[in-house]
Amino acid sequence: QVQLVESGGGLVQTGGSLRLSCAASGRTFSRYTMGWFRQAPGKGREFVARISWSGTTTSYADSVKGRFTISRDNAKNTVYLQMNSLKPEDTAVYYCTMVGYNYWGQGTQVTVSS
């Protein structure tokens, strides 16, 4: 059984920053590609970013490229999402996932006010 627990969400003004964390347990975290997705009200869940098991390869949705950075600390079984220059359209519940497996956290709310 895998547990993923997100934290770090909140309310921020346009242009602000937040850092999300996702703590994993239950499997050898360092073996898996990890990702962040988000779901805005009334919309489907969409890909945000992903990072390879070693941390050397990352990819981003076009909408966040240049503003968000995904990273991981395998010693702490944690993946991060640094979000800068936030926009109102970034408002969503953010979820972390073990890519390719149906493991999801409970999500953390990010709200960006205009």
matplotlib code that plots the C-alpha trace (Angstrom):
import matplotlib.pyplot as plt

x = [0.0, 1.3, 0.5, 1.0, 0.4, 0.4, 0.9, 1.8, -1.2, -2.9, -4.2, -1.7, -2.0, -1.2, 2.5, 3.2, 4.8, 4.1, 6.0, 4.0, 5.4, 4.3, 5.6, 5.5, 5.5, 4.9, 7.2, 10.7, 10.1, 13.4, 12.5, 9.5, 8.7, 6.6, 4.2, 1.9, -1.5, -4.2, -8.0, -9.7, -13.4, -15.6, -12.6, -10.8, -7.6, -4.6, -0.9, 1.4, 4.9, 6.8, 10.3, 12.2, 13.3, 16.8, 15.6, 17.6, 14.7, 11.7, 8.8, 6.2, 2.8, 3.2, 1.0, 3.5, 6.8, 9.3, 7.2, 7.0, 9.9, 9.5, 12.2, 12.6, 14.6, 14.8, 16.4, 13.2, 10.8, 9.4, 8.7, 8.2, 6.6, 7.9, 5.4, 6.4, 4.6, 1.3, -1.8, -5.5, -5.8, -3.4, -6.2, -6.9, -6.5, -3.0, -2.4, 0.8, 1.0, 3.3, 3.3, 1.9, 0.3, -3.1, -1.8, -2.9, -2.7, -5.7, -4.8, -3.9, -5.9, -4.1, -6.0, -4.6, -6.4, -6.4]
y = [0.0, 3.4, 6.6, 10.0, 13.1, 16.6, 19.8, 23.4, 24.7, 28.0, 31.3, 33.6, 36.8, 36.9, 36.9, 35.1, 31.7, 28.5, 25.3, 22.1, 18.9, 15.3, 12.7, 9.1, 5.9, 2.2, 1.5, 2.2, 5.8, 6.3, 3.7, 5.6, 8.5, 11.0, 13.6, 16.5, 17.0, 19.5, 19.8, 23.2, 23.5, 22.1, 20.7, 17.5, 16.5, 17.8, 17.1, 19.7, 18.1, 14.9, 13.9, 10.7, 8.4, 9.9, 13.5, 14.0, 14.2, 16.5, 17.6, 20.3, 21.3, 24.3, 26.4, 26.2, 25.9, 28.5, 29.2, 25.8, 23.5, 19.9, 18.3, 15.4, 14.3, 10.5, 10.4, 12.1, 10.2, 13.6, 15.3, 19.1, 21.6, 25.1, 27.5, 31.0, 33.8, 32.3, 33.3, 33.0, 30.2, 28.1, 27.9, 24.1, 21.2, 19.8, 16.1, 14.1, 10.6, 7.7, 7.9, 4.7, 3.5, 4.4, 6.0, 9.5, 11.8, 13.6, 16.8, 20.3, 23.4, 26.3, 29.5, 32.5, 35.7, 38.5]
z = [0.0, -1.0, 0.9, -0.6, 1.5, -0.1, 1.8, 1.3, -0.5, 0.5, -0.6, -2.4, -4.5, -8.3, -8.8, -5.5, -4.8, -3.0, -2.5, -2.4, -0.8, -1.2, 1.3, 0.2, 2.1, 1.4, -1.5, -2.5, -3.5, -5.3, -7.9, -9.3, -11.5, -9.6, -10.9, -10.1, -11.5, -10.8, -11.0, -11.2, -10.4, -13.1, -15.1, -15.5, -13.9, -15.9, -15.9, -14.4, -14.1, -13.7, -12.5, -13.1, -10.3, -10.3, -10.6, -13.8, -16.2, -15.8, -18.0, -17.6, -19.0, -21.4, -19.1, -16.2, -18.0, -16.7, -13.6, -11.8, -10.8, -9.8, -7.6, -5.3, -2.3, -2.3, 1.2, 2.5, 0.2, -0.8, -4.1, -4.3, -6.7, -6.5, -8.0, -8.8, -10.6, -9.8, -11.8, -11.0, -13.6, -11.4, -8.9, -8.4, -6.1, -6.7, -6.5, -6.5, -8.0, -8.6, -12.4, -14.1, -10.9, -9.5, -6.4, -5.5, -2.6, -1.1, -2.8, -1.5, -2.5, -4.2, -4.6, -6.4, -6.0, -8.6]

ax = plt.figure().add_subplot(projection="3d")
ax.plot(x, y, z, "-o")
ax.set_aspect("equal")
plt.show()
